[in-house]
Amino acid sequence: MEIKINEQGETVTVSFIGRFDTSSYMDVTKEIEPLLEKADKTIILDCKELAYISSSGLRTFLSLRKASQAKKGKVIVKDMNDTIRSVFMMTGFLNLFDIE
C-alpha cells in the first residue's frame, strides 16, 4: 500500500495506491495521523488506484470524517472503482461521505 499526500492551501489530497487491508493498516494510520490536526481543511481521499479496502481501512476513513466534523472541515471521497463503491454501499458509508 502506498499513500501520497499533497497539501495545497485549504485542501489536502490523500491518494491511496494498492490494497488497504489489515497488513497495511498500521503504516497507513501513521502516515495519516498528522491529518487529524488538519481536519479543519477539505480532505480529499482519492481512491482512483485503491484496489481493495478492508474494515480497517474503513475505520481509518471514519476517523478522518469524525475529526473533520469536529473541526468543521470536510472529507470528500473521489474516484472510487466499482469494487470500492460496492463496499461503501454495503457498509452504509456512501451515506456518510461526500462522494465525487
Secondary structure, 3 states (H helix, E strand, C coil): CEEEEEEECCEEEEEEEEEECHHHHHHHHHHHHHHHHHCCCEEEEEEEEEEEECHHHHHHHHHHHHHHHHCCCEEEEECCCHHHHHHHHHHCHHHCCEEC
